[in-house]
């Protein structure tokens, strides 16, 4: 990680190395916290953040889902996110707002425990590697099931839930794959270890509904908008293992991932074994939008300064 100079911590900027918490932080012991992953990029009009308001809204919705009352209004958090990029002199950045319980009464019930907020921003490269956009990624079907919506809240970006994703990612990499696809209740596809998944068959695009345990991703939402504008039919419905292996194309989406083709599953080639035409068309349009090179970019981007 390429450290920046400042982190916003509970209402003020402090030096990176001073943004620390007690080992008795409730979230450190019990995993109750929520976060966002946000991207800023160097654009023709200046460094801009993609779908900032949507990310802030989801942060608050996730906090509400886990009974956490963020002690700052949205305008304060929004400005702190922009300032985190500007004050660190970043032209492109990954931004991580984190809401967590601090030190207080110990026990599963977080009573008399303060809610803390930090916002970090730093330079970060391609999540799945510099060549992933061109070459695609090779994945496996994970032995780990996605957390059930009946036992957790996978639609919110909860800190503790990512233990599930970590198990799948480590297992995939240890077995020579780039990432994993996780199945949910009913043995239907949910998502990747940290990405939404799209399937293309006969030019129809399908993505799992959030009822499978898939996150309601902001990049997922954007890709659906792009696909509709490119006159592709998009459906949200369950995807079986057979559907997966018989797909013409597959691709992952996410803030860190962007849009990346999946070229094999369990060593079975998808399509011709390289990112397909539909994937490439959607990826191209997505990158034009987020980099400020599309006529509709202004509808998605917020200038840092």
Secondary structure, 3 states (H helix, E strand, C coil): CECCCEEEECCEEEEHHHCCCCCCEHHHHHCCEEECCEEEECCCCCCEEECHHHHHHHHHHHHHHCCCCCCCCHHHHHHHHHHHHHHCCCCCEEEEEEEEEEEECCCCCCCCEEEEEEEEEEECCCCCCCCHHHHCEEEEECCCCCCCCCCCCCCCCECCCHHHHHHHHHHHHHCCCCEEEEECHHHCEEEECCCEEEEEECCEEEECCHHHCCCCCHHHHHHHHHHHHCCCEEEECCCCHHHHHCCCEEEEEECCCEEEEEEEECCEECCCCCCCHHHHHHHHHHHHHHCCCCCCHHHCEEECC
